[in-house]
Amino acid sequence: MSFTDYETALSNSLSLGSILILTALGLAITFGVMRVINMAHGDMMMLGAYTAFVMTDSNAMGILVRNLGGLLGKDWRTDFGLHFNLYYAIPAAFLVTAVVGFLLEICLVRFLYKRPLDSLLATWGAGMIIQQVVKLLFGANLQPMHLPEALQEGWTIGHLTIPRYRVFIAGITLLCLLAVYLWFYRTSFGLKIRAVVQNRPMASAMGISTRRVDSVTFAFASGLAGVAGCILAHLYNIKYTMGNDYIVDAFMVVILGGMGQLAGSIGGGAIIGSGNSVVEKLLGNTSMAKVVVLVLVIVFIFIRPSGLFASKERTYD
């Protein structure tokens, strides 16, 4: 590879790895606490992207109102639009997807605990419903996003140019990791979460509301996916099926790192994000790069089924 290829691979690794870490972190939290495989997690990511679109694009509200009016047989139009920037869109994406995740848990997921196949199919169906609702409200067209001017340029270090936005993505990921660490290990609610993970019946007997822990944790994990979708939206055009493009890679990260292991999600995201970028530059083909990385992950899982970080057995199930 030329120096330019190395530069591009490094830049792509920084952003793709960060996005995969954020997405997989939510999956790892959900599985670690509730043993639920959430197939709608990619669609939470998509909701975060569309939340950013509504917050930052002046035409978004017009598209939403026009399509909503069309569904009701009305000719509704508006010139009103929100003009917030990315910095406001990130917390908004977290809040919107967290609320949707909370509702999904209390209305559907909590009735399917200890039924892994049922929960997998149910969340997959819920994800399909979310996709179709977004398609009806915003249409099937790709929606472009715009970066703040401060993040459009890059920093030059010698012959190396690093785009500011990709560094910004890594910074947001680090902040989210810090927030997860502080929440889990420096708050009373985090102590309750760890108690539920270790021994759910005993935690319930000690007066901890396991249902509340489940719903809040599920909402928080969904919010992380929303943040990932928000920052991803400003790299590429967004579409209602964009969650499908990343959910497989996110599950690969979780499996590679170890099911339910937060540290494993960080390591797995960095490895797969870097691997995809480097192999893509070597082969010059995105699809072939994904196949090669997938094969390598499968080989690794055969050698070490528990993943990079071996998961400890829990005392219940």
N, C-alpha and C positions, 0 to 999 in steps of 0.2 A: 504494500500500500504506500501511496505517496504521503508526504507530510500533511497535505490537505485532507486526505482520507482519515488519517489519525486524528486530526483536529475535529473533523465532523463526528467520528465515532465517539470521541471523548465527550463532546457536547451532547450528542444524543443519549449517551449512557447516563449522563448526569440527570437529564430530565426524565427519560423513560424509567430508569431505576427508581427515581423519587416517586413517580406516579404509581408504579407497581407496589412500592413499599406502602404508600398510603392506602391503596385499594386492598392489598392483602392484609394489612394490619386490622382493618375492620372485619374481614373474614376470620382471621385468627382469633380475635376477641369474641366474636359470636360463637365460633365452634368451641373455644376454650371454656366459656361459661355455660353454654346451653347445649353443646353437642348438636348444633343445627347447621346444616349446609344450606346457606341462603343463596339460591340461584337468582334471586332478584337483586343481588348486590350490585351487579353491573348496571342495572336500571336506576339504582340510586345515584350512581355516578353520572348517568345521563341526565337525571333530574337536576343535579348540581350544575351541569353544563347549561341547561335551559334556564335555570334560575339566574345564572350569570348573564345569559342572553337578554332576559327580561330586564335585569337591573341596568345593563350598560348600553343597550341598543335602542335608539330613539324610535325605531319602527316596530319593535317587538310588541308593544301594547296594541298597535294598530292591527298587526297580524292576528293577535289573540282575539281581539274584539270582533274582527271581521269573520274569522272562522267560527267563533262561538255563535255569532248572529246567524251564520249560514246553517248551523246545526238546528237552530230554533226557527228557521224560515224567516229570519229578519235580515234587513240590510243595515247592519250596524257599522259605523265607521267612526274613527277618532284620530285626532292628530296628537293626542296626549302620549307622552313617552317619558320613561325614567332616564335620567342622564347621570347615573352614578358610575363610578369607575371600578376597576378590578378590586381595589382595596376594600370597598364596601360589599362587593359581590361575594367575596370569600366567606365572611361570616354569615351573609344571607343564605348562601348555598348550604352551609352547615346546618343552619336552623331549619330551613325548608325540608331537607332530606331527613334530618333528625325527627321532625314531626311526622313525616310520612312513615319512617321506620318504626316509630313508636306506635302509630295506628296499625301498621301491618302486624306488629308483634301481639298487641292486645286483641286484635280482631281475628287473627288467623294462626300465627305461629305457636302461640302458647297452648293451643289445643292439640298440637302435633308433637310435643316432646316425647322422646323415646320411640318415635315412629319415623326413622330417618328417611325411608323411601317416600313416605307420604309427605313429609316436610319438604323434601327435595322437589317433588312434583308440584306441590301446592305453591311454593315460592316461585318456581318456574312459570306457573300459570299466572301468578300475580304480576310477575315481571312482564309477561306478554300483554296483560291488561294495561299496565302503566305505559308501555310502548304505544299501544293503539290510542290511548287517551291523549298522549303528547302529539301523536301524528294528527289526530283530529283537531287539536287546538292550534298547532303551529304548522301543519302541513308536512309533506315529505321532503321538501327542498332542503339542501344544505344551508345552514345559516352561518355567515361569516362573523368573526369577532375581531375586536380592535384592541391592541395593547395601549396602555398609557405611554406617552412619549418618553418618559423617563426610563422605560424598560425596553425600548425599541433598538437601542444601540448595543454595542458590545465593548468589552475591555480587551485591550491589546497588550499582551505580555510577550515581548520579543516578536517571534513570528506566529505566536498563538493568539487567536481571537476567540474569546468566550462570550457568547451572547448574554446580556444581563438578565434576560427573562429566565434562562435556564438556570442561572445561579439563584435567581429569586425562587424558582420552584424548589430547588434543594433547600433553601432557607426556610420556606414554608413547611416542608417535610420535617426538618429538624425541630421547628417549633411545635408541630403536631406530636412528634415523638416525645418531646419534653413535656407537653401537656398530658400525654398518656401516662408517662412515668410518674409525674406529680400526682395525677388523679389516682393511680393504682397504689402508690406507695407512700403518699403524704396526706391522704384524706381519710376520714372515717368511712366514707362510702367505698373507697378503694379497698379498705380492709374487709368490708362486707363482701365485695366481689371476690376477693381472694379466699374468704371463708367458704363461699358457695362453691368455688372451683374445687377446693380441697375436699369438702364433705357437705353436700347439700342437705341431707337429713339433719345432721348435727347443727348446721347453721340455722335451719328452720326451727329446731328445738330451742335454740338460744334466743329466739325472738326476731331473727332477721327475716324480713319479708322477701322471700326468694322471687316472688312474682314481680315486685318492684325492681329488684336488682336485674332481673331478666329484661324487663321492658326498657329501663333506662340504659342498660348496656347495649341492647339492640339498637336503640335510638342513637347512641353515641357512635357506634360502629357505622351506622348508615350515614351519619353526619361526616365522618372521615371520607367515605366514598364520595359524598357531595363535594367536599373540598377538592378531592382528586379530579372530579369531573370539571369543576370550575377552572382550575389551573390548566387542565388539558384543553378546555374549550378555546383558550387564547393561543394555543399552538396550532390548532387545525380548525377547519369548519366543523360544525356540530350537526349531528343527525339523530333521529329517534332510535336508531339501532346501534349507536356507538358503544353502548355497554357490552354488547356481544363481542366486540373486537378486543376487549381487555379482560373480560371475566375469566377466560381460559388461562391466560397468562397469570392472572392473580391466583387462581387455584393451583397452578404449577408452583408459584412462589410459596404458597402455604404448605404444599406437600413436600417440596424440597427442603424447606426450613424445619418442618415438623409440625404436625397438626396441633393447633392451639398454642404454639410457641411464638411469643412476640419477638424475641431476639432472632428466631429462625426466619420470621417474615422480613426482617431488615436484611439479614444476610442473603436470603433467597432472592429478594427484590434486586439487590445490588448485583448479584451474580447473573440473573436472567436478563436484567436490563442491559448490563455491559455485554453479556454474551450475544444477545440479539443484535446490538449495534455493531460489534466487531465482526461477527460472522457475516452480517449483511454486507459490510464493506468488502470483506474478503471474497464473497461469492457474487456480489452484485445483484442479488435477488432476495427480496424481502420474504417471499413465501418459502424459499428453500432454506433461508436462515432460520425461520421459525421451526421448520421440520428438523433441522440439525440440532437445534437447542432442545427441542422436545425429546428427541432420541437420546441425547446425552442425559437429560433429566431422568428418563425412564431407566436407563442403564444404572444411574446412581441409585435410584430407588430400589432396584433389584439388589444392589450391593448393601445398601443401608436403608431398609424399609422405614425406619423411624424418622428419617430425615437428618438434617445437619445437627439438630438439637433433639436428642432422644426425649420422648414424652413419658412422664411418669404416670404410672397407673393411678387412677383415682379410687377412692374407697367406696364409691357408690356407682350405680348405673342400673 
